[in-house]
Amino acid sequence: MIEPLDVLAIGPHCDDVELTCGGTLARLKRLGRRTGIVDLTQGEMGTRGSARTRAEEAAEAAAVLGVDVRENLALPDAGIVNTPETRAALARVLRRLKPAVVIAPAPRGKHPDHRVTAQLVRDAVFVAGLAKVAPDVPAFRPRKVVHAIAYREDHVKPTFVVDISEDFDTKLAAIRCYGSQFDGALQAGEVYPTGDPLYHVIRHQAAHYGSLIRCRFGEPFYTHETMRVDDLSTLEVSTF
């Protein structure tokens, strides 16, 4: 039996989680939290590499990030749909892993799998708490859903940014595990090309997010809920 996770990141393809919130997962592990990744597809429709190669790269990246579990739901690449069947399948995973917090992709994105996954995750989290859906597994509903909006904060301002200054090198090392996808590339996933190598763009973007909270590197997140503050005098990030 798997011990409940503190945070579970869900992405449509192997490498999406590393690109958007790999530094946050590395930080969580450094803080002693239990973390996991669920990839919804095997990336078999990708232009570069193969499903087998990407699975090997995903395992290597998981080891770099130190996640406690990584699984693949094997939904069709470039064909993810949000249906009662896919919601129930993902709900079963959520019930088994019991994460307190779930990280989903940005609500908007270039790739249709990314956009669909964002809503699929939210719906599956809700469905996971309905006892009569997939009744073969006891109901469980994660407490919180947040969206990793790295490279996509053009449509919404981050609710918060995680300081990954101490963990950026680990994030980049995990991304570099996907050599079949990224070596020599100028863009990937939601990362828009600038003319620089992809790895440089990732560094520049992380530095941008870090600047929002006055640190070297950061990863942005969005929540539909308003964040709570108990003591106004302890607010961080100086105004000037």
C-alpha positions as CSV (number, residue, x, y, z in Angstrom):
1,M,0.0,0.0,0.0
2,I,1.3,3.4,-1.0
3,E,1.7,6.0,1.7
4,P,-0.5,9.1,0.9
5,L,1.3,11.8,-1.1
6,D,1.6,15.4,-0.1
7,V,1.7,16.7,-3.7
8,L,0.9,15.0,-7.0
9,A,1.7,16.6,-10.4
10,I,-0.3,15.5,-13.4
11,G,0.8,16.2,-17.0
12,P,-0.4,15.0,-20.4
13,H,3.0,14.0,-21.6
14,C,6.3,12.8,-20.1
15,D,8.4,16.0,-19.6
16,D,5.5,18.4,-19.1
17,V,5.8,18.3,-15.3
18,E,9.5,18.8,-15.4
19,L,9.1,21.8,-17.6
20,T,6.4,23.5,-15.6
21,C,6.9,22.5,-12.0
22,G,10.0,20.3,-11.7
23,G,11.7,22.8,-9.4
24,T,8.8,22.8,-7.1
25,L,8.8,19.0,-6.8
26,A,12.5,19.1,-6.1
27,R,12.0,21.7,-3.4
28,L,9.2,19.7,-1.8
29,K,11.4,16.6,-1.7
30,R,14.2,18.6,-0.1
31,L,11.7,19.7,2.5
32,G,10.8,16.1,3.2
33,R,7.4,15.9,1.4
34,R,6.1,12.9,-0.5
35,T,5.7,13.7,-4.1
36,G,4.5,11.9,-7.3
37,I,4.0,12.4,-11.0
38,V,1.3,10.9,-13.3
39,D,1.8,11.2,-17.0
40,L,-1.5,10.7,-18.9
41,T,0.0,9.5,-22.2
42,Q,3.2,7.8,-23.4
43,G,3.9,10.6,-25.9
44,E,3.7,8.2,-28.8
45,M,2.6,10.9,-31.3
46,G,5.7,13.1,-30.6
47,T,7.7,14.2,-33.6
48,R,11.0,13.2,-31.9
49,G,11.9,10.0,-30.1
50,S,9.5,7.1,-29.3
51,A,7.2,6.0,-26.5
52,R,9.8,3.6,-25.2
53,T,12.6,6.2,-25.2
54,R,10.4,8.7,-23.4
55,A,9.5,6.1,-20.8
56,E,13.2,5.5,-20.1
57,E,13.8,9.3,-20.0
58,A,10.8,9.8,-17.6
59,A,12.2,7.2,-15.2
60,E,15.6,8.9,-15.2
61,A,14.0,12.3,-14.6
62,A,11.9,10.9,-11.8
63,A,15.1,9.7,-10.1
64,V,16.6,13.1,-10.5
65,L,13.6,14.8,-8.9
66,G,13.4,12.1,-6.2
67,V,9.7,11.6,-6.6
68,D,8.2,8.7,-4.6
69,V,6.0,7.5,-7.4
70,R,5.6,8.0,-11.2
71,E,2.9,6.3,-13.2
72,N,1.5,6.5,-16.7
73,L,-2.2,6.2,-17.5
74,A,-1.6,5.4,-21.2
75,L,-4.3,7.5,-22.6
76,P,-4.0,8.3,-26.4
77,D,-1.4,11.0,-27.1
78,A,-2.9,14.0,-29.0
79,G,-6.3,12.4,-28.2
80,I,-7.0,13.1,-24.5
81,V,-10.7,13.6,-23.8
82,N,-12.6,14.6,-20.7
83,T,-15.2,11.9,-20.4
84,P,-16.9,9.9,-17.6
85,E,-14.5,7.1,-18.4
86,T,-11.3,9.1,-18.3
87,R,-12.4,11.0,-15.2
88,A,-13.1,7.6,-13.4
89,A,-9.7,6.2,-14.5
90,L,-7.9,9.2,-13.1
91,A,-10.1,9.3,-10.0
92,R,-9.0,5.7,-9.2
93,V,-5.4,6.9,-9.3
94,L,-6.1,9.8,-7.0
95,R,-7.9,7.5,-4.6
96,R,-5.0,5.2,-4.5
97,L,-2.2,7.8,-4.2
98,K,-4.3,10.1,-1.9
99,P,-2.5,13.4,-2.6
100,A,-3.3,16.4,-0.5
101,V,-2.5,18.8,-3.3
102,V,-2.7,18.2,-7.1
103,I,-0.8,20.2,-9.7
104,A,-2.6,20.5,-13.0
105,P,-1.5,22.2,-16.3
106,A,-2.4,25.7,-17.1
107,P,-6.0,26.3,-18.0
108,R,-4.9,27.5,-21.5
109,G,-2.3,26.1,-23.8
110,K,-1.2,25.6,-27.4
111,H,-1.5,21.8,-27.3
112,P,-5.1,20.5,-27.0
113,D,-3.9,17.8,-24.6
114,H,-2.7,20.5,-22.2
115,R,-6.0,22.4,-22.2
116,V,-8.1,19.2,-21.9
117,T,-5.9,17.8,-19.1
118,A,-6.3,21.0,-17.0
119,Q,-10.1,20.5,-16.9
120,L,-9.9,16.7,-16.7
121,V,-7.7,16.9,-13.6
122,R,-10.2,19.3,-11.9
123,D,-13.1,17.1,-12.8
124,A,-11.4,13.9,-11.7
125,V,-10.5,15.5,-8.4
126,F,-14.2,16.2,-7.8
127,V,-15.4,12.8,-9.1
128,A,-12.8,11.1,-6.8
129,G,-14.9,12.2,-3.9
130,L,-18.1,10.6,-5.2
131,A,-18.6,7.2,-3.7
132,K,-20.8,5.8,-6.4
133,V,-18.3,6.6,-9.2
134,A,-15.8,3.7,-9.6
135,P,-17.1,2.2,-6.3
136,D,-14.5,-0.6,-6.4
137,V,-12.1,2.0,-4.8
138,P,-13.0,3.9,-1.6
139,A,-13.7,7.6,-2.3
140,F,-11.1,10.2,-1.6
141,R,-10.9,13.9,-2.7
142,P,-7.6,15.9,-2.7
143,R,-7.9,19.2,-0.7
144,K,-6.5,21.5,-3.3
145,V,-5.9,21.9,-7.1
146,V,-3.3,24.4,-8.4
147,H,-2.3,25.1,-12.0
148,A,1.3,25.3,-13.1
149,I,1.3,28.2,-15.5
150,A,5.0,28.5,-16.5
151,Y,5.3,29.9,-20.0
152,R,1.5,30.6,-20.0
153,E,1.2,33.5,-17.6
154,D,0.2,35.7,-20.5
155,H,-3.5,35.0,-19.9
156,V,-3.6,35.2,-16.1
157,K,-1.4,36.6,-13.4
158,P,0.2,34.0,-11.1
159,T,-1.5,33.6,-7.7
160,F,1.8,32.8,-6.2
161,V,5.4,31.9,-7.2
162,V,7.5,29.2,-5.6
163,D,11.1,30.1,-4.9
164,I,13.2,27.4,-6.7
165,S,16.5,29.2,-6.5
166,E,18.2,26.2,-4.7
167,D,16.4,23.7,-6.9
168,F,16.7,25.1,-10.4
169,D,19.8,23.0,-11.2
170,T,17.9,19.9,-10.3
171,K,14.9,21.0,-12.4
172,L,17.2,21.6,-15.4
173,A,19.0,18.2,-14.9
174,A,15.6,16.5,-14.9
175,I,14.6,18.3,-18.1
176,R,18.0,17.4,-19.7
177,C,17.0,13.7,-19.2
178,Y,14.7,14.1,-22.2
179,G,17.5,14.4,-24.7
180,S,15.4,12.8,-27.5
181,Q,13.0,15.8,-27.1
182,F,15.1,18.8,-26.2
183,D,18.7,18.4,-27.2
184,G,19.3,21.0,-29.9
185,A,15.6,22.2,-29.6
186,L,14.5,25.9,-29.6
187,Q,11.0,25.2,-28.2
188,A,8.9,22.6,-26.5
189,G,5.4,22.2,-25.1
190,E,4.2,25.7,-24.1
191,V,7.7,27.2,-24.3
192,Y,7.7,29.8,-27.1
193,P,11.0,30.1,-29.1
194,T,13.2,33.1,-28.8
195,G,16.0,32.0,-31.0
196,D,18.1,30.8,-28.0
197,P,18.5,27.1,-27.2
198,L,15.6,25.7,-25.2
199,Y,17.7,25.1,-22.1
200,H,18.6,28.8,-22.1
201,V,15.0,29.9,-22.6
202,I,13.9,27.8,-19.6
203,R,16.6,29.5,-17.5
204,H,15.5,33.0,-18.6
205,Q,11.9,32.2,-17.9
206,A,12.6,30.9,-14.4
207,A,14.6,34.0,-13.7
208,H,11.6,36.1,-14.8
209,Y,9.3,34.3,-12.5
210,G,11.9,34.6,-9.7
211,S,12.0,38.3,-10.2
212,L,8.3,38.6,-9.4
213,I,9.1,37.5,-5.8
214,R,12.6,39.0,-5.7
215,C,14.6,35.8,-6.0
216,R,16.8,34.2,-8.6
217,F,14.5,31.5,-10.0
218,G,10.8,30.7,-9.5
219,E,7.8,28.7,-10.8
220,P,4.4,30.4,-11.1
221,F,1.0,28.9,-10.1
222,Y,-2.6,29.9,-10.4
223,T,-5.5,29.0,-8.1
224,H,-9.2,29.8,-8.6
225,E,-9.5,30.4,-4.9
226,T,-8.4,33.5,-3.1
227,M,-5.3,32.9,-1.0
228,R,-5.6,33.4,2.8
229,V,-3.4,35.6,4.9
230,D,-3.5,35.3,8.7
231,D,-0.9,37.9,9.7
232,L,-0.6,40.9,7.4
233,S,2.7,42.0,9.0
234,T,4.5,38.9,7.7
235,L,3.8,39.5,4.0
236,E,6.8,38.9,1.9
237,V,8.0,40.5,-1.4
238,S,8.8,44.1,-0.9
239,T,6.9,46.8,-2.8
240,F,10.0,48.9,-3.5
